[in-house]
Amino acid sequence: MPYCPASEFVSRGQSRLSKLVDAGQAKSQRPAMPRHLRIEHPGAIDHLMNRGDRREPIFGDDADQKRFLETLGEGCAKTDWQVYAYCLMAKHFHLVVETPYANLVAGMKWFLCSSCDLIVQRRVAWESVDRR
């Protein structure tokens, strides 16, 4: 039987959530909910943001950012995206893109995997040079 938090709350009279609210803990102990499915449609303009694991830096230097932008350009050529704005920071980035086709999820999957692979390859190469 699938887990249903509502049935757990109703069967006890006073809900566990209301007890947490009374104790001031609801925000940190709220049951995890998945995000809604992304709705894709042609001509959409989307604000995209991504950050590193555990908010760690994703760009080590200007060369990482340059490779990232080159990969973004390659992704735009593959998907026909139009980039209206971008902002690259050490720990995350923002993009504003228009997707003429409903291909945001597939395009982001390709883009993030490709840009991450390039940055990781570069870091591994630097680490091997540092160890010598």
C-alpha positions as CSV (number, residue, x, y, z in Angstrom):
1,M,0.0,0.0,0.0
2,P,1.5,3.4,-1.0
3,Y,2.4,5.8,1.8
4,C,-0.2,8.5,2.4
5,P,0.7,11.0,5.2
6,A,-2.9,12.3,5.2
7,S,-4.3,8.9,6.4
8,E,-1.7,8.8,9.2
9,F,-2.8,12.3,10.4
10,V,-6.6,11.7,10.2
11,S,-6.5,8.4,12.1
12,R,-5.0,10.1,15.2
13,G,-7.4,12.9,15.9
14,Q,-4.9,15.7,16.1
15,S,-2.5,15.6,13.2
16,R,1.2,15.2,13.6
17,L,1.7,18.3,11.5
18,S,-0.4,20.4,13.8
19,K,1.6,19.2,16.8
20,L,4.8,20.2,14.9
21,V,3.3,23.6,14.2
22,D,2.4,24.0,17.9
23,A,6.0,23.1,18.7
24,G,7.4,25.4,16.0
25,Q,9.1,22.5,14.1
26,A,6.8,22.2,11.1
27,K,9.2,23.8,8.6
28,S,12.1,21.4,9.3
29,Q,10.1,18.3,9.8
30,R,7.5,18.6,7.1
31,P,7.0,15.4,5.0
32,A,9.1,15.7,1.8
33,M,7.0,16.4,-1.3
34,P,8.3,15.9,-4.9
35,R,8.3,19.0,-7.1
36,H,5.6,19.3,-9.8
37,L,6.4,18.1,-13.3
38,R,7.8,20.8,-15.5
39,I,5.4,21.9,-18.1
40,E,7.1,22.4,-21.5
41,H,5.6,24.2,-24.4
42,P,6.9,25.8,-27.6
43,G,8.0,29.4,-27.3
44,A,8.3,29.3,-23.5
45,I,10.8,31.7,-21.8
46,D,12.2,30.1,-18.7
47,H,14.5,31.2,-15.9
48,L,16.9,28.3,-15.1
49,M,19.1,28.1,-12.1
50,N,21.5,25.4,-11.0
51,R,24.0,25.1,-8.2
52,G,26.8,22.7,-7.2
53,D,26.3,19.8,-4.8
54,R,26.2,21.0,-1.2
55,R,26.5,24.5,-2.6
56,E,30.1,23.9,-3.5
57,P,31.8,25.9,-6.3
58,I,31.1,24.7,-9.8
59,F,33.5,27.1,-11.5
60,G,37.2,27.1,-10.4
61,D,38.4,29.9,-12.7
62,D,37.6,31.8,-15.9
63,A,38.6,28.8,-18.0
64,D,35.7,26.8,-16.4
65,Q,33.3,29.6,-17.2
66,K,34.6,29.8,-20.8
67,R,34.1,26.1,-21.3
68,F,30.6,26.4,-19.8
69,L,29.6,29.1,-22.2
70,E,31.1,27.2,-25.1
71,T,29.0,24.2,-24.1
72,L,25.9,26.4,-23.7
73,G,26.5,27.7,-27.3
74,E,26.7,24.1,-28.6
75,G,23.6,23.2,-26.7
76,C,21.8,26.2,-28.2
77,A,22.8,25.1,-31.7
78,K,21.4,21.6,-31.0
79,T,18.1,22.7,-29.4
80,D,17.5,26.1,-31.2
81,W,17.3,27.8,-27.8
82,Q,17.7,31.5,-27.6
83,V,19.6,32.8,-24.5
84,Y,18.4,36.2,-23.4
85,A,20.5,36.5,-20.2
86,Y,23.0,34.6,-18.1
87,C,24.8,35.1,-14.9
88,L,27.7,32.9,-13.8
89,M,28.8,32.8,-10.2
90,A,31.3,30.6,-8.4
91,K,28.6,28.3,-6.9
92,H,25.7,28.6,-9.3
93,F,24.4,30.1,-12.5
94,H,21.2,31.6,-13.9
95,L,20.0,31.4,-17.5
96,V,17.0,33.0,-19.2
97,V,16.2,31.0,-22.3
98,E,13.5,30.7,-24.9
99,T,12.7,27.2,-26.1
100,P,11.1,27.3,-29.6
101,Y,10.3,23.6,-29.2
102,A,9.1,21.8,-26.1
103,N,12.6,20.5,-25.4
104,L,13.7,22.1,-22.1
105,V,14.2,19.0,-20.1
106,A,16.1,17.1,-22.8
107,G,18.2,20.1,-23.6
108,M,19.1,20.8,-19.9
109,K,19.9,17.1,-19.4
110,W,22.4,17.2,-22.3
111,F,23.8,20.6,-21.3
112,L,24.4,19.8,-17.7
113,C,25.9,16.4,-18.3
114,S,28.2,17.8,-21.0
115,S,29.3,20.9,-19.1
116,C,29.9,18.9,-15.9
117,D,32.0,16.3,-17.8
118,L,34.2,19.0,-19.3
119,I,34.8,20.7,-16.0
120,V,35.5,17.4,-14.2
121,Q,37.9,16.3,-16.9
122,R,39.8,19.6,-16.5
123,R,40.0,19.3,-12.7
124,V,41.3,15.7,-13.0
125,A,44.0,16.9,-15.4
126,W,45.0,19.7,-13.0
127,E,45.0,17.3,-10.0
128,S,47.4,14.9,-11.9
129,V,49.7,17.8,-12.7
130,D,49.7,19.0,-9.1
131,R,50.6,15.6,-7.7
132,R,53.8,15.3,-9.8
